[in-house]
Amino acid sequence: MPAPSLNAQNELPGSSPQGAPRNAEGLLVSLDNILTNFQSSLNRKDERKFRLTSLANLKQFIVNLQAKQCRERRQQGLKRLGPFLEAFEQFGQLLEGFCESDTFMAFIWGPIKYMLEITNDHHEAFNEVIDVYGKIGLKQPLYTQYEELLRTQPDITQVISAGYSDIVQVHALALRVFTQRCWRDIFSTTWPRHKFQISRHISNMEFRLDIIVHGGNVSQFNTAQNLPTLDYKQNTTEMDDEDLKRRQTVYTWLKPIDMDNEQYHFKQIRARCPPGTMPGRWLLDHITFREWFDPQFTALPTLLWLHGNPGAGKTVLASMVVEEAQKLSPAPTVLFFYFKQGDVDRDTFVTMARTLLAQLLKQDTGILDYMYNRCCKSGEPFLNSRPLIEELLLFALGNCDSAYIILDGLDECHSRDERRNIVGFFRNMIENHDHDADRLRCLFVSRKDSARKDYNGLAQIAVDLENNEDDIDAFSHFRSQELGDRLEIPKERLKEIANVVSAFADGMFLVAELVWINLCGQTSIAGLEYELASLPTDLDKLDEAYKRIMRTILTKPVRAEREEAKMLLGWLVCAKRPLKFHEVQTMKSINLEKREVEFERRRFRVNPKDLCESLVDVRADGSIELVHLTAKVYLLKSGDLDGAAEEIGLATFCVDYLNLPIFNSPFSEKEILDGSYGFMEYAVLYWVRHLEAGLSSRSGPDDLTRGFLESFEGLLEGHWRTPTIEPEISKRTRDRLQVFQNSPKHEQIQQAIASTKEQIKRFGDMRPGECALDLTEVVAGIRRQLESVVINSANRSIADPDISMKEKLKPKYGTDLFKCPRFSCKYFTRGFDSKHERDGHVQRHERPFRCTDINCTGFIGFAMKERLDKHLKEIHTDPGDQVPSFPTEDEIAESQREYLDAEVDANADSESGSESDKAAQPAQSSRPAKRTKTQTEFKCSHCDKTFAKRWNRDSHLKIHGIGEPLTCHMCGTSCARQSDLTRHMKKHTTVKAFKCGGVLSNGQHWGCGQSFLRADILSNHYKSKKGKKCIAAQEEEQAQVAA
């Protein structure tokens, strides 16, 4: 958009032309910068709409709207906008003295017209908009005051740019709410905080405008401008801090899975391809993909299915689509999820939806307050309600202007029904419910199997030999260069080898990758020729590739390398979640003979990839995984690993670890520093799952089950505590545990397993009497010791001051050492960086029902929803709310006359009104006037509230600033009502009349001595865990007296 130009005169009103050009040019630059920044926050549609709006357009719209509201008998005081229109019409005339002001003024008129238009059918929002701009209009200086100041102070043109900046910033704050697609749904939760920011900004604006009214100088104006700026920065910092707290609370509630690490990992895989090439380019150029992806093209429905065989490279292609979508401009919302078979955190609709909600919150900050409000009212430590999850996901996606959703690995969902439900949810949302058909685009990625009917009717692209061939050829010729450098092979021969591998891969990238790793690992021409000659032509290509890698591992000359590689592969095949490297190191360091952990002596000193060749991947976050799901399938069916035996072996290994003396109190600092507890979280959570997986294929006792029984009986001897509440044992569990029926501890085994399973899945509190093992207390004691080591190290000198204790412990325990005590929480394993963060998280478990006001004591939460409801009713109810009633005919006519009279006066005062302004008249109604009704209510003239009693109306008027405000003599805060002032003054009082405590008949004191402002707060204190201890002595004495 071309910048506005200077006017012909370039003169300040009332000043000499000699000094004017410099000031006018500086003002124009300043105004242009302000406008450019504002335009950058708008989308193209709104920017164009605002740019084409004039004062005449706005006035005509208001007059038409006034007439429409009259006909519908719902007037809302549009005359309150009169001062705003008059003030800024004069402001525009002032700008005309410096430049062509139409463009600048358009971005004053456009936003307010837009907000009036969209809020017209929302009474509360409409009233709020009028109220905000009405207040701004009342505070604006007159044209003559500007003129007088500029005449006496020609260099103070920054007052004009500051005035323009003020109104533009108010627009920006308000538009953050009203440009949301679903602003009606979020208005009640989002507007209050934005209104607070706007009110603070208006107060700062008034502080600066006083200089214009009272004729100050440049120095005074700069001082006046800097002080509110500092206040604004402080306010912004406070709001940012509050947003951060709210965001952390919501993220904890959502319990999302971090997909960014997965995306980074697949990006690194793509980086292995030849420099200057773009693997997967064929997909971006595919006509079907372009029709789905191109934001300017609409092919309905906007759903696409990408399918192919295992190992074809579907997931890497999906990651490329994510990256390409993130590059689009204007930036759409990009959501993605990589499903993973066997990982309970990545194979269901619930975990996917929670992760997508977290991604939506990260990209759309406008829904933060709404999500926070739903979080506080849900009563769930973690979002687990399927109906609520679907409702929130539909809402958040409905609020997106544009979104790309990429779901990879749907065939890896934990069940066929789960996959059908996920596909059905998105198909139903996009095909049947979305009116803007091309707003949401969804890509499904899976193998083409018996479930393909879920995708019936969708556009589809196959990842097959035809499409992958060129990329695999380029990759093979690139890797052949490494082989040539290693074995000094001629180029022609390398070209032949590359062609052989490409043909063998048969369109599967993973096969090509594994074959090249194997070939590049050969140490002689003879070995290379043997591998090439034995490439089969009719066997499963992936199985053959895995077979060759296993042959390399099992023929290593060093026995320790062979055994340890096989041991590690067994752990990874059976792991119930990705193992962290520090956990693997601790597992390797356990010495069951000596019954201790020898971390430094026994840990791996080699990289797992060197040990297991290309069968494993080490991720950036420290986790170790098999290279692909097909590797796990091969290892289990090839006979190289016995899955059931590995499962029971791991269950026994976990129990043997928990039987070590280090898990008996007291827990020493030395064991913490030695890294003895790095495998604790995994062993505590997953021993029972490994046991169930192993027993599922065994019908009777054998050496493995007898070995587990021996170890588990030892665990019962050391950590058993008889539950006072007998756990419920399912028939399935009883049947599986029949293998241990001859054990004298059979009943205890059943109770321990049932209790542990309940502890792992239950989100609520487990009472001590429900737990059959004391592992909760053991874990808590060890963590207290670990946290004490970390915290104390920060307060004293350590051996190596250049390395913090956290860094020293990182190889042994990983990062984020402050963890949640609940087995069912993901932060039991993941943890937090600080004790403060962890304690705040735990509070969410204990008090899940929270007041949404972060400055209220109710923000810490309530244990029950009933208490939250009582708190909201008593503390946050507006006593002025009344049932609104319709205005009478006389009131409508009077209001219309007042507004039209104001229009006439405004036009008469202006030097020359435009023809469009003079023509701005409402459509006339030919309906005859009805008989006037007798007024029986007292009506507020500023809003549509009515009251049965005059004093209630008079009290209500103070909300609109009518009457003298009541001021706190201690801090200067103004209050509308005496009751508000009285409540406010309680914040300053140092006397708290209600105290916890007293004197018993024997002269002893009881209670903690804490004082409270109100009796109900003291009563709530007595109901808390701490308060019950305070009052116990008094209640005991009263019981004795009563007896």
Secondary structure as GFF3:
##gff-version 3
##sequence-region A 1 1043
A	DSSP	alpha_helix	20	40	.	.	.	ID=ss1
A	DSSP	alpha_helix	44	51	.	.	.	ID=ss2
A	DSSP	alpha_helix	55	71	.	.	.	ID=ss3
A	DSSP	three_ten_helix	78	81	.	.	.	ID=ss4
A	DSSP	alpha_helix	82	95	.	.	.	ID=ss5
A	DSSP	alpha_helix	102	119	.	.	.	ID=ss6
A	DSSP	alpha_helix	123	139	.	.	.	ID=ss7
A	DSSP	alpha_helix	143	152	.	.	.	ID=ss8
A	DSSP	alpha_helix	158	178	.	.	.	ID=ss9
A	DSSP	alpha_helix	183	213	.	.	.	ID=ss10
A	DSSP	alpha_helix	218	254	.	.	.	ID=ss11
A	DSSP	alpha_helix	260	270	.	.	.	ID=ss12
A	DSSP	alpha_helix	281	285	.	.	.	ID=ss13
A	DSSP	alpha_helix	287	293	.	.	.	ID=ss14
A	DSSP	beta_strand	303	308	.	.	.	ID=ss15
A	DSSP	alpha_helix	314	326	.	.	.	ID=ss16
A	DSSP	beta_strand	333	338	.	.	.	ID=ss17
A	DSSP	alpha_helix	349	363	.	.	.	ID=ss18
A	DSSP	three_ten_helix	365	367	.	.	.	ID=ss19
A	DSSP	alpha_helix	368	378	.	.	.	ID=ss20
A	DSSP	alpha_helix	386	398	.	.	.	ID=ss21
A	DSSP	beta_strand	403	408	.	.	.	ID=ss22
A	DSSP	three_ten_helix	410	412	.	.	.	ID=ss23
A	DSSP	alpha_helix	416	428	.	.	.	ID=ss24
A	DSSP	pi_helix	429	433	.	.	.	ID=ss25
A	DSSP	beta_strand	440	446	.	.	.	ID=ss26
A	DSSP	three_ten_helix	450	455	.	.	.	ID=ss27
A	DSSP	beta_strand	459	463	.	.	.	ID=ss28
A	DSSP	alpha_helix	465	487	.	.	.	ID=ss29
A	DSSP	alpha_helix	491	505	.	.	.	ID=ss30
A	DSSP	alpha_helix	509	520	.	.	.	ID=ss31
A	DSSP	alpha_helix	525	533	.	.	.	ID=ss32
A	DSSP	alpha_helix	541	554	.	.	.	ID=ss33
A	DSSP	alpha_helix	559	574	.	.	.	ID=ss34
A	DSSP	beta_strand	579	580	.	.	.	ID=ss35
A	DSSP	alpha_helix	581	589	.	.	.	ID=ss36
A	DSSP	beta_strand	590	591	.	.	.	ID=ss37
A	DSSP	beta_strand	596	597	.	.	.	ID=ss38
A	DSSP	alpha_helix	599	602	.	.	.	ID=ss39
A	DSSP	alpha_helix	608	612	.	.	.	ID=ss40
A	DSSP	three_ten_helix	613	615	.	.	.	ID=ss41
A	DSSP	beta_strand	616	618	.	.	.	ID=ss42
A	DSSP	beta_strand	623	626	.	.	.	ID=ss43
A	DSSP	alpha_helix	629	637	.	.	.	ID=ss44
A	DSSP	alpha_helix	643	658	.	.	.	ID=ss45
A	DSSP	three_ten_helix	661	663	.	.	.	ID=ss46
A	DSSP	alpha_helix	669	674	.	.	.	ID=ss47
A	DSSP	alpha_helix	680	695	.	.	.	ID=ss48
A	DSSP	alpha_helix	703	719	.	.	.	ID=ss49
A	DSSP	alpha_helix	731	736	.	.	.	ID=ss50
A	DSSP	three_ten_helix	737	740	.	.	.	ID=ss51
A	DSSP	alpha_helix	746	761	.	.	.	ID=ss52
A	DSSP	three_ten_helix	768	770	.	.	.	ID=ss53
A	DSSP	alpha_helix	775	793	.	.	.	ID=ss54
A	DSSP	alpha_helix	805	813	.	.	.	ID=ss55
A	DSSP	three_ten_helix	826	828	.	.	.	ID=ss56
A	DSSP	alpha_helix	835	846	.	.	.	ID=ss57
A	DSSP	three_ten_helix	857	860	.	.	.	ID=ss58
A	DSSP	alpha_helix	865	875	.	.	.	ID=ss59
A	DSSP	alpha_helix	889	909	.	.	.	ID=ss60
A	DSSP	alpha_helix	915	918	.	.	.	ID=ss61
A	DSSP	beta_strand	938	939	.	.	.	ID=ss62
A	DSSP	beta_strand	946	947	.	.	.	ID=ss63
A	DSSP	alpha_helix	950	957	.	.	.	ID=ss64
A	DSSP	three_ten_helix	958	960	.	.	.	ID=ss65
A	DSSP	beta_strand	966	967	.	.	.	ID=ss66
A	DSSP	beta_strand	974	975	.	.	.	ID=ss67
A	DSSP	alpha_helix	978	985	.	.	.	ID=ss68
A	DSSP	beta_strand	994	995	.	.	.	ID=ss69
A	DSSP	beta_strand	998	999	.	.	.	ID=ss70
A	DSSP	beta_strand	1005	1006	.	.	.	ID=ss71
A	DSSP	beta_strand	1011	1012	.	.	.	ID=ss72
A	DSSP	alpha_helix	1015	1023	.	.	.	ID=ss73
A	DSSP	alpha_helix	1025	1042	.	.	.	ID=ss74
###
